[in-house]
């Protein structure tokens, strides 16, 4: 799948670049263009992709300070400038446009739904979101922002692929170490999905292509991705159980939204040397995912990567609104929203119209 990436906000820009870099290093050539958009000038500095500063007349390059309503307002005001900046990023051969954004801040959280709506109006291509949910310790305002953005973004995009920061953050990691690890893991998994069908040197028995990804995500709503890898035997027949057990680990222990095992549709991709890939193993993994998720729309196929000694399995789930992890997140966000509203009420109660401000 040939994709154009738009990274919104600090997290969005960094993750979009990480995906592009992983794609280049692997030689997939699936990412055909990247644009990073932000309201904060410092967050664009150091990025090795095309960049665009918006809202300069309102925030002077200082960002929106986690105000997602301001982020949405600025994106709406500067939407024509952003769309013009996509010339050369979205090309005729582009299969899909992906908006990458952290959902807890202001620019990405507020701007992503606005941009998704406009992209779908202008382009006759699928518009997907890659949304990053804040961890439990990232503050009440970030939880509230993410919940608001999550509902709107999922409605305006053709599908919203989610990942939770807490899912891949190791205990003891500093914030910078955690984000570096998370970005790398996002890039590895998401690049494999986007690159499906782009590597044609090997001959798979049933090669996954862009249409399989698009048809899986057609279920709409929210999606999640799982990944696992294992050493493979030199003969395909010896890897039947390797593929099935790796698929189980991808779904049960390493989903981008943990504890998500039900979906409206799914896609199982087994990536590795075509001489080591077992079609029987892929089919057994597909049937197991079908049974585990309760979905009758589970696709499966090969992703040939010549000379690879490991087999990696990606499980893509679409239509995961019933995920208990998402329900728990929304409950936390509701509590966070009530907390921030209470704090606002206290500040308002302290004000007295009969007294002048100190400044």
C-alpha positions as CSV (number, residue, x, y, z in Angstrom):
1,X,0.0,0.0,0.0
2,X,1.4,3.4,-1.1
3,X,0.7,5.9,1.7
4,X,1.0,9.6,2.4
5,X,1.6,10.5,6.0
6,X,0.6,13.7,7.8
7,X,2.0,14.1,11.3
8,X,0.1,16.5,13.5
9,X,1.5,17.9,16.7
10,X,4.7,16.9,18.4
11,X,4.0,13.1,18.8
12,X,2.5,13.0,15.3
13,X,5.5,14.5,13.6
14,X,8.0,12.2,15.4
15,X,6.0,9.0,14.8
16,X,5.4,9.9,11.1
17,X,9.1,10.3,10.6
18,X,9.9,7.1,12.5
19,X,7.5,5.2,10.1
20,X,9.1,6.8,7.1
21,X,12.6,6.0,8.3
22,X,11.7,2.3,9.0
23,X,10.1,2.0,5.6
24,X,13.3,3.4,4.0
25,X,15.6,1.1,6.0
26,X,13.6,-1.9,5.0
27,X,13.4,-0.9,1.4
28,X,9.6,-1.2,1.2
29,X,9.0,2.2,-0.5
30,X,5.5,2.2,0.8
31,X,5.7,5.8,2.3
32,X,5.7,8.2,-0.7
33,X,5.5,11.5,1.2
34,X,5.4,12.9,4.7
35,X,4.3,16.3,6.0
36,X,4.6,17.4,9.7
37,X,2.2,20.1,10.8
38,X,2.3,21.9,14.1
39,X,1.5,25.1,15.9
40,X,4.7,25.0,17.9
41,X,7.8,26.0,15.9
42,X,10.4,24.2,18.2
43,X,8.6,20.9,17.7
44,X,9.2,21.1,13.9
45,X,12.9,21.7,14.3
46,X,15.1,18.7,13.9
47,X,12.5,16.7,11.9
48,X,13.8,15.3,8.6
49,X,10.6,15.6,6.7
50,X,8.6,18.5,5.1
51,X,7.2,20.7,7.8
52,X,4.5,23.4,8.1
53,X,3.7,25.8,10.9
54,X,0.1,26.9,11.3
55,X,-1.7,29.3,13.5
56,X,1.3,31.7,13.5
57,X,-1.0,34.8,13.6
58,X,-2.8,33.4,16.7
59,X,-0.1,31.7,18.8
60,X,3.1,33.0,17.2
61,X,4.7,29.5,16.9
62,X,4.3,28.8,20.7
63,X,1.7,26.0,20.4
64,X,-1.8,25.8,21.8
65,X,-0.9,24.5,25.3
66,X,-3.1,21.4,25.2
67,X,-6.1,23.4,24.2
68,X,-7.7,21.1,21.7
69,X,-10.5,23.5,20.9
70,X,-7.9,26.1,19.9
71,X,-6.1,23.4,17.9
72,X,-9.3,22.6,16.0
73,X,-10.0,26.3,15.4
74,X,-6.6,26.9,14.0
75,X,-6.7,23.9,11.7
76,X,-10.1,25.0,10.4
77,X,-8.8,28.5,9.8
78,X,-5.6,27.3,8.0
79,X,-7.1,24.2,6.3
80,X,-6.6,25.6,2.8
81,X,-2.9,26.2,3.5
82,X,-2.5,22.7,4.8
83,X,-4.3,21.1,1.8
84,X,-2.0,23.2,-0.5
85,X,1.0,21.8,1.3
86,X,0.0,18.3,0.4
87,X,0.9,18.8,-3.2
88,X,3.6,16.3,-3.9
89,X,2.8,14.5,-0.7
90,X,-0.4,12.9,-1.9
91,X,0.3,11.6,-5.4
92,X,-1.8,9.9,-8.0
93,X,-0.4,6.5,-7.1
94,X,-1.2,7.0,-3.4
95,X,-3.5,4.3,-2.0
96,X,-4.3,5.9,1.3
97,X,-3.7,9.0,3.4
98,X,-2.8,8.5,7.1
99,X,-3.1,11.2,9.8
100,X,-0.7,10.5,12.7
101,X,-1.5,12.3,15.9
102,X,-1.1,12.1,19.7
103,X,-4.7,12.5,21.0
104,X,-3.8,14.0,24.4
105,X,-2.3,17.3,23.3
106,X,-3.9,20.3,21.6
107,X,-2.7,20.5,17.9
108,X,-3.1,16.8,17.1
109,X,-6.1,16.1,19.2
110,X,-8.0,19.1,17.9
111,X,-6.7,19.3,14.4
112,X,-6.8,15.6,13.3
113,X,-10.7,15.3,13.1
114,X,-10.9,18.6,11.2
115,X,-8.2,17.6,8.7
116,X,-9.7,14.1,8.2
117,X,-13.1,15.5,7.3
118,X,-11.6,17.8,4.7
119,X,-9.3,15.1,3.2
120,X,-12.3,12.8,2.7
121,X,-14.2,15.7,1.1
122,X,-11.4,16.4,-1.4
123,X,-9.7,13.1,-2.1
124,X,-11.2,9.9,-3.4
125,X,-8.9,7.8,-1.3
126,X,-9.2,6.1,2.2
127,X,-8.3,8.5,5.0
128,X,-7.0,6.6,8.1
129,X,-6.0,7.9,11.5
130,X,-3.1,6.6,13.7
131,X,-4.0,7.9,17.1
132,X,-1.9,7.7,20.3
133,X,-3.7,7.5,23.6
134,X,-2.1,9.0,26.6
135,X,-0.9,6.9,29.5
136,X,-2.6,6.9,32.9
137,X,0.0,9.3,34.4
138,X,-0.1,12.0,31.7
139,X,-2.7,14.2,33.4
140,X,-6.4,14.8,33.5
141,X,-6.5,17.3,30.6
142,X,-4.8,14.8,28.3
143,X,-7.3,12.1,29.2
144,X,-10.2,14.5,28.5
145,X,-8.7,15.7,25.2
146,X,-8.1,12.2,24.0
147,X,-11.7,11.1,24.8
148,X,-13.1,14.1,22.9
149,X,-10.8,13.6,19.9
150,X,-11.2,9.8,19.9
151,X,-15.0,10.0,19.2
152,X,-14.7,12.7,16.6
153,X,-11.7,11.4,14.8
154,X,-13.2,7.9,14.6
155,X,-16.3,9.4,13.0
156,X,-14.4,11.6,10.4
157,X,-11.8,9.0,9.3
158,X,-12.4,5.9,7.4
159,X,-10.8,4.0,10.3
160,X,-8.8,5.0,13.3
161,X,-5.9,2.7,14.3
162,X,-5.2,3.2,18.1
163,X,-2.3,2.5,20.3
164,X,-2.1,3.1,24.0
165,X,1.2,4.5,25.4
166,X,0.9,2.3,28.5
167,X,0.8,-0.8,26.3
168,X,4.5,-0.6,25.3
169,X,6.1,1.5,28.0
170,X,8.5,-0.5,30.1
171,X,8.6,0.1,33.8
172,X,11.6,2.2,34.8
173,X,11.9,3.9,31.5
174,X,12.4,7.7,31.5
175,X,9.8,9.7,29.4
176,X,12.2,10.1,26.5
177,X,13.3,6.5,26.6
178,X,9.6,5.4,26.7
179,X,8.6,7.5,23.7
180,X,11.6,6.4,21.7
181,X,10.7,2.7,22.3
182,X,7.0,3.3,21.6
183,X,7.8,5.2,18.3
184,X,10.1,2.3,17.2
185,X,7.4,-0.3,17.9
186,X,4.7,1.7,16.2
187,X,6.9,2.1,13.1
188,X,7.8,-1.6,12.9
189,X,4.2,-2.8,13.1
190,X,2.5,-0.1,11.0
191,X,5.1,-0.2,8.3
192,X,4.5,-3.9,7.8
193,X,0.8,-3.3,7.3
194,X,1.4,-0.4,4.8
195,X,4.1,-2.3,2.9
196,X,1.8,-5.2,2.2
197,X,2.1,-6.0,-1.5
198,X,5.0,-3.5,-2.1
199,X,7.8,-6.1,-1.9
200,X,7.6,-8.3,-4.9
201,X,11.0,-10.0,-5.0
202,X,9.7,-13.2,-3.3
203,X,6.7,-15.2,-4.4
204,X,4.3,-15.9,-1.6
205,X,1.6,-18.5,-1.9
206,X,-1.1,-16.0,-1.1
207,X,0.4,-12.5,-1.1
208,X,-1.4,-9.8,0.9
209,X,-1.9,-6.6,-1.1
210,X,-3.3,-3.1,-0.5
211,X,-6.9,-4.2,-1.2
212,X,-6.8,-6.7,1.7
213,X,-5.8,-4.0,4.1
214,X,-8.4,-1.6,2.7
215,X,-11.2,-4.2,2.8
216,X,-10.3,-5.1,6.4
217,X,-10.4,-1.5,7.6
218,X,-13.6,-0.9,5.7
219,X,-15.4,-2.0,8.9
220,X,-14.7,1.6,10.1
221,X,-14.6,2.9,13.6
222,X,-11.5,2.0,15.7
223,X,-8.8,-0.6,15.0
224,X,-5.8,-2.1,16.7
225,X,-2.6,-3.9,15.6
226,X,-0.7,-6.8,17.2
227,X,2.8,-8.1,16.4
228,X,5.1,-11.0,17.3
229,X,8.1,-12.8,15.8
230,X,9.9,-16.1,16.2
231,X,12.9,-18.0,14.7
232,X,11.9,-20.1,11.8
233,X,13.0,-23.5,10.5
234,X,14.5,-23.6,7.1
235,X,11.6,-25.8,5.7
236,X,8.1,-24.3,5.4
237,X,6.5,-27.6,6.6
238,X,8.3,-27.2,9.9
239,X,6.8,-23.7,10.5
240,X,3.1,-24.5,10.7
241,X,3.1,-24.4,14.5
242,X,5.6,-21.5,14.5
243,X,3.1,-19.3,12.5
244,X,0.1,-20.2,14.6
245,X,1.8,-19.8,18.0
246,X,3.2,-16.4,16.8
247,X,-0.2,-15.3,15.8
248,X,-1.6,-16.2,19.2
249,X,1.1,-14.1,20.9
250,X,0.5,-11.2,18.6
251,X,-3.2,-11.1,19.5
252,X,-3.1,-12.1,23.1
253,X,0.1,-10.4,24.4
254,X,1.1,-7.5,22.1
255,X,-1.9,-5.6,20.8
256,X,-1.6,-1.8,20.5
257,X,-4.8,-1.7,22.6
258,X,-4.3,-4.6,25.1
259,X,-7.0,-7.1,26.0
260,X,-8.7,-6.6,22.6
261,X,-9.9,-9.9,21.2
262,X,-13.2,-9.1,19.4
263,X,-13.6,-7.3,16.1
264,X,-15.8,-6.9,13.1
265,X,-13.0,-7.9,10.7
266,X,-9.4,-8.9,10.9
267,X,-6.3,-9.5,8.8
268,X,-3.4,-11.9,9.5
269,X,-0.1,-11.3,7.8
270,X,2.8,-13.7,8.0
271,X,6.0,-12.0,6.9
272,X,9.2,-13.9,6.2
273,X,11.3,-15.8,3.6
274,X,8.9,-17.4,1.1
275,X,10.9,-20.7,1.5
276,X,10.0,-20.7,5.2
277,X,6.4,-19.5,5.1
278,X,3.8,-22.3,5.4
279,X,0.4,-21.6,3.8
280,X,-1.1,-24.3,6.1
281,X,0.3,-22.3,9.0
282,X,-1.2,-19.0,7.8
283,X,-4.6,-20.7,7.2
284,X,-4.6,-22.2,10.7
285,X,-3.6,-18.9,12.2
286,X,-6.4,-17.2,10.2
287,X,-9.0,-19.7,11.5
288,X,-7.8,-19.4,15.1
289,X,-8.1,-15.5,14.9
290,X,-11.6,-16.0,13.4
291,X,-12.6,-18.2,16.3
292,X,-11.0,-16.0,18.9
293,X,-12.5,-12.7,17.7
294,X,-15.9,-14.0,16.7
295,X,-15.5,-12.4,13.2
296,X,-16.5,-14.1,10.0
297,X,-14.4,-11.6,8.0
298,X,-10.9,-12.6,8.7
299,X,-8.4,-12.4,5.8
300,X,-4.9,-13.9,5.8
301,X,-1.9,-14.0,3.6
302,X,1.9,-13.9,3.0
303,X,4.3,-11.0,3.0
304,X,7.5,-12.4,1.2
305,X,10.7,-11.0,2.7
306,X,13.6,-13.0,1.1
307,X,16.5,-14.1,3.3
308,X,14.7,-13.4,6.6
309,X,15.5,-16.0,9.3
310,X,12.5,-15.0,11.4
311,X,8.8,-15.1,10.8
312,X,6.8,-12.1,12.0
313,X,3.0,-12.1,12.3
314,X,0.9,-9.0,12.3
315,X,-2.8,-9.2,13.3
316,X,-4.9,-6.2,12.3
317,X,-8.3,-5.9,14.0
318,X,-11.0,-3.4,12.8
319,X,-14.2,-2.5,14.5
320,X,-13.1,-2.9,18.1
321,X,-15.5,-0.5,19.9
322,X,-16.4,-3.2,22.4
323,X,-12.8,-3.5,23.7
324,X,-12.8,-3.5,27.5
325,X,-9.6,-1.5,27.5
326,X,-11.2,1.3,25.5
327,X,-14.2,1.2,27.8
328,X,-11.9,1.6,30.8
329,X,-10.1,4.5,29.1
330,X,-13.4,6.3,28.4
331,X,-14.4,5.9,32.0
332,X,-11.1,7.4,33.2
333,X,-11.5,10.2,30.7
334,X,-15.0,10.9,32.0
335,X,-13.7,11.1,35.6
336,X,-10.8,13.4,34.3
337,X,-13.4,15.6,32.6
338,X,-15.4,16.0,35.7
339,X,-12.2,16.8,37.7
340,X,-11.1,19.5,35.3
341,X,-14.7,21.0,35.3
342,X,-14.6,21.1,39.1
343,X,-11.3,22.9,39.1
344,X,-12.7,25.4,36.7
345,X,-15.7,26.0,38.9
346,X,-13.4,26.6,41.9
347,X,-11.4,29.2,39.9
348,X,-14.7,30.9,38.8
349,X,-16.0,31.0,42.4
350,X,-12.9,32.7,43.6
351,X,-13.4,35.6,41.2
352,X,-15.3,38.7,42.3
353,X,-16.6,41.2,39.8
354,X,-16.4,44.0,42.4
355,X,-12.6,43.7,42.6
356,X,-10.2,44.7,39.8
357,X,-7.5,42.3,38.6
358,X,-4.0,42.9,39.9
359,X,-2.7,43.3,36.3
